[in-house]
């Protein structure tokens, strides 16, 4: 248990005959706070020196690498604004002993669910973050957000069977009230943890999912689709990845091979598929201004199956001839901003999810996401699920564990023939990107959908 205060700063600038980026950032300790002006001047000087060095190097390599170009930033509306944090119960007023007491209570009750529970833990946190942004263009943004979360881990085992694990996360950019049920699940942190623990115990007695060589009908729930949209729509529509400016961790995009060879304006899914990224929605991806001071806005990514565009920053927007949409963010001020998804989701349809399942004569219901495995450009995927049910004549007849689905991304989207009205937005606390890696909070989700995919069985 600890109370923590973290402060950092970063300077980012463009300079040189062939304009290039220079950056400097660092965490700030107590000693730094007594000499901020000196520290800031040092940071600006170092960033300027790095920009000049990068400019010289780019110019020297121009003949060998014609794609190198001067940095140009798309114009934006410069703002001055103050954005307060939103909460009912101020995180700063929650006693540490109350946080600890709740964590202890939840952990004890998780362990008491069944003798099969071999390990249970929950971590709780609540706090306020504040970001100050200023630019030589005249921007001055003071933006604060609250954050409260519960992260749990459960291990259960029956006899000598293979143990089952469950990791899940509850969180909102709100105050302590989310632990009392004001969250996407509509459950208190205790009830959320106990439900996940019971699910884990139930799975320990389930058979492992068999694989299939051919696609079968699958119905995927909103939680599973949160990871699907994250990996197969969210990351590939980040413009820096599409342009190969940042390609770590399967960082390329199946939607853009080049500026003249891409999927813009083309069909990549059925007419039932619409997807967007919206930082204005309440969720882990909420903010008003990005780390370049650009006002955040909703970005339509796929409209009735037609690919429409990318999330971008000012530089990538200029390269692609698009309007900046405020998607550049850094995890902390000391890091370089990257193009990051926000609340990136599949839009709701008009079908009752129970009817979507009831119409299936023979298929599978895929529930809750676990682990993704994706190709370099994300043109195909394998995503494991927490549990999978066999559907027979419209009814759930058997529970499986240790499996998931695999498909070609375009084929999966083209085969969507039903989209539910049960839209949910889930908190994703650990989206990794960049070198060095930055871990960002984002929101992902959608409704129930029905398509076709191969079943993938895991360990046996």
N, C-alpha and C positions, 0 to 999 in steps of 0.2 A: 504494500500500500504506500503510495507516495503522492505528493502534490508537486507538480512540475510547472516551471515557467521556461519557455523556450523563445529566444529572440534571434532573428537573423536578418541579413540585408543582402541585396544584390544590385549590381549596376550592369546595364546592358546598353551598348551604344554601337553606332555605325560610323566608320571613319575610313579614310584612305582614298588614294586616287582611283582605285577600283574598289568601291565601298564594300566593306566586310564587317562582320560582327566581331565585337570584343566583349568579353564578359568577366566579371569578378564577383564572387559571393563568398560569404563566410557566416558561421554562427557568431553570435555576440555574447560574451561573458560579462560578468559584473565590471571587470576592469575596463572593457571596451565602452561601457555606458558612460564612463567618466571622460572619455575623449572621442565622442562620436564624430565631431567635425573632422578631426585628424584621420579617423578611420575611414570616413566617407571619401575624403580627398584622396587617400591612398588607393581606395577601391576604384575611383574614377580614373586615376592615373594608370593603374594596372590594366583596366579594361581598355583604355585608349591605346596603350602600348600593344596589347594583344590584337586589337582591331587593325592597327597599322601593319603588324607582322603578318596577319592573315591576308591583308590586302596585297602586300608584296608577294606573298607566296602564291596567291591566286593569279596574279598578273604573270608571274614567272611560269606557271603551269598552263597558261591559256592555250598554247599551241598543242600540248599533249592532251588536254581535257577541254575541248570546245564547249562542253556544257556548263563550265564554270562561268558565272555571270555576276555582275555587280549586284549587291543587295539593294532592292527597291521595295519600299513599303507602300501598300495601297493606302489611299487617304481614308481618314475616318472623321467622324464627328467627335471633337474633343469635349470632354465632360469634366465638370467638377461636381462631386456628389458625396453624400454621407449615407451609408447603408448600415442601419443598426441590426444587431442580432435579433432573431425572433425566438421567443420562448415564453412559456407560462411560469415555469419554476427555474429561476436563474441558477445555472450550474455553479456560479461562484458562491451561492448561499447554501449549497448542500454540504453538510459536515462530512468529513472523511469517514468518521465512525459510522455514519448512516450507510455510506457506500459499502464499507467493509461488512457491516451487519447483514445487508441484503445479499452480498456475494456468499457469505457463509451459510445463510439460510437456504439459498437456492441450491448450493452444492450439496448440503446435507439431504435435502428433499430429493434431489436427483439420485443420490446413492440409495435412498430408501425405496425407490420405485420397484426394484427387483434385486434378488441376489445375483442375477446375471450381470448387473452393472459392476464392472471391474474398475472403472476409473471415470470420474466426472469432475469437470471444472468449469467455472465461468469467470470471465474477467469483465469488470464494469468500469466505465469511465464517463466523465462529463466535464465539459469545459467550454471556453470561448476562444476563438481565434480572431485576430485582427490583422488586416493587410492594408498598408499605406502605399499608394502608387502615385508618383509624380513624373512628369515628362517635360522635356524642353519645349514641347508643343503647347504646354499650358494645362495638361490634365492634372487633376488632383482628386484622387479617389480614396476615401476612407471606408473600408468595407469590413464588417464583422459578421461572424456566423457562430452559432452555438452547435455543439455536438454532444450527443449522449448515445452510448452504445452498450451492448451486451454481447460478448463473444463466447461461445460454448464449445466444449469438446467432450464427447461421450464414447466410452468403449464398453461393449457388452459381449458376453460369451456364454453359450450354453454347453456345458460338458466339455468335450474335446473338439467341438466345431471351431472353424476359423472365426476369430473375433470379428465383430462388426463395429465400425467407427462412424461417428456422425459429427461433423463440424458445421456450425451455422452461426449466423450473425443477425442481430437485431439492432437497428440504429436509425436515427433521424438527425437532421440538422436542426434540432430543437433542444429543449431543456430536459430536466429530470423527469418531467411528466411522461416521457415515452416509456419509462420503466413501469408505469401504472396502466399502460394499455393504449396510449395515444400514438400508434405506429401502424405500419402497413398490415401487420397481422391482427391488430385489434386485440392483442393479448398482453397481459403484464409480463415482465421479464421472467417471473416465476412460472406462470402458465406456459409460456413459450418454451422454457427449458424442460419442463416436465413432459410436454407433448413430444419434443424431440427425443427425450430419453425413452419414452414408451415406444416410439417408432424404432429406435435402435434395438430395443429388446425384442420387438416383434420380428425384425429382420434376421435376428440370429437363428431363428428356426426355419428360415425360408431356403428353398433350393436356389442354386445358381442359374442364372439365365443362360439358355443355350443360344449359340450363334446361328445366324442364317446366311446362306450364300446369296440369296436373292432378296430384293426389297419386300417388305411387308407393310401393311397399314399401321401407322403409329399415330397416337394422339399424345401430344406433349403438353404438359401443364405450364402455367405461367412461370413457375420457379425454374423449371428446366429451360424455358425459352429465354430467361434472363441471361444465362450463360451462352446460349446459341446466338442471341443478338449481339452480345458483347464481343464474341470472337469472330463471327462471320459477317456482321454488318458494321459494328462499331469501329473496331481497329482498322478494317480495310477502307473505311471512309474518312480516316484521318489523313489530311492532305500531305503532311510531311512523310508519312509512310508510303502513300501512293506515289509520291515524287522520288522516293528512295533517298530522302534526306535523313531518315532515321529508320533503320531496318533491323534492330535487335529483336530477338524473341519472335521469330516468324513475322517479320515486320513488313513484308511486301503486301500488295493488294491485287486481288483477282479482278478488281474493277478498273484498273488502269495499268496498262503495260507501257504506255507512252502518251504524250499529249495528243497524238493523232491516232492512237490505237487504244481505245478504251470503251467502256460500256455506257458512257453518258448518253441519255436519250434512248437507250435500248432496253428491251424487256429482259429482266433477270428473274422474274417471279410471276406467279399467277395474279390475276386482277384483284384477288383478295388480300394481297400483301402490300401494306403501307408501313413505312418505318420513318421515324424522325428522331432528332436529338433536340431536347428542350431544357436549357438551364433555368427556365422560368418556373418549371414544375417543382413542387416541394419534394425533395429527395436528396440523396447524397451528391447528386450532380448539380445542385442549385447554386447559382451565384448571379450577381447583377452585372459585373464587369470582369473581364478576364485579366490575365497578367500583363497585357499590353494596354490596358485601359479602354478596351473596345466594349461597347455595350453588348451584352449577351442577347442572342436571339434564337428562335426556333429554326432548325435547319431540316427541310424535307429531304430525306435520303432516298427513299423509294416511294413512288406514288402509283398505287394500283399496279404494281409490278414493274414500273419503269424506273430505272436508276436516274436520279436527279442531280446529285452533287455531293460535295465533300464538306466536312468541317475543316476550318482553316485558321491560319494566323495571317498577319498583314503581309508577310513576305510570300507565303505560298498562295495567298489570294491574288497577289500581283502577278505571279508566275502563271497562274491558271486563268487570269482574266476574270476573276470573280470578285464579288463584294465581300469584305471581311465580315465574318459572322461571330467573332468573339470566342474562339475555341482554344486559345493559347493559355496554358496554365502551368504553373510550377507547384510542386508539392509544398515547398517552403521557399522563402525569398532568396535563399542562398543558391538555389538551383536555376538552371536555364529553363525557361518555359518551353513546353512542347505542345503540339496539337493533341488535345485530349477529348475523348467523348464526354458527354455531360450526363443528362438523363436520356439515354439512348434506348429506344423501345420499338417494339412492333405495335402498331395501333390496334385498338379494339375493333372487333367485328360486331355482327348483330345476332350471332347464334348462341343459344343456351348450351353451355359446355356439357350438360348431362345428355342433351339430344345428340351432340357430336359423338359421344361414346355409344349411345344407344343405337345409332345407325350402323355401327361396325359389326359385321357378321363374324369376322375373324381378324384379330389384330392385337395391339399392345398399347397400354397406357403407361407413359413414361413420366415419372414424378420426381421432382427435385434434382438439381444438378450436383455433380461432384467434380470431375476432372476433365479438362479438354485436351485433345491431341489434334494438332492442326498442321496442314501443309504450309510450306514457306509463304505462299501467297494467299492462303486460306480458301483455296478453290475446292477443298474437300475437308471433311472433319470427322472426328470420332469424339463423342462426348458421353461420358458415363453418367448414370443416374443413381440416385439414392435407392429407388425401388422401381420395379416394373411389374405391372399387372397384365395377365393374359385377359384379353377380351374375347368372349364367346357369345354370339347372338346378343350383343349389346350389353352384356353383363361382365363385371370383373369377377373372374372365377379362380385365379391363382396368383399369389404374390411371389416374385422372384427378387433376388439381390445379385450384386456383382455384375451388372451389365449396363448397356446403354445402346446408342445407335451410331451408325456411320453412314455418310452419304456424300455425294457430290453436291456442293453448295447450290449451284444453279438448279440441278435436278430437284433437290429438296424443296426449294422455293417455288419452282414451277408446278410441283405436284400438290401444293396446298389447295385443298378443296373445301375447307371449313375454318372459320376464325371465330372464336368465342367473344362474348360480351363481358367476360370476367377479367378485365385488365387489372394488373397489379404492377407496382413499381417497387423493386427490391433494392436494399442497400448493398453495394459491393465495396468492401473496405480495402481491397488489396490489388488494384489494377497496376501491374508493373510495366514500366516502359522506360527506355533510355539507358544510356551508359554514362555515368553511373546510374543505376536503376533508381527511378522515382516511383514511390508507391502512392497512388492517388485514390481517393474515394470517388466513386461514380454511381449512378443509378442505372439499373437495367431491368427490363421486364417486358410484359406484354400479356396477351390473353392465351387461352387454350387454342392450339391449332392442330389440324390433322393433315398428314402428308404420308410419304412413303420413305422408308429407309431400311438398311440392313440392321439386324440385331447383332450386338457385339457382347459376347460373354467375357467375363474377366477371369481372375484366378479361380482355380478349383482345388 
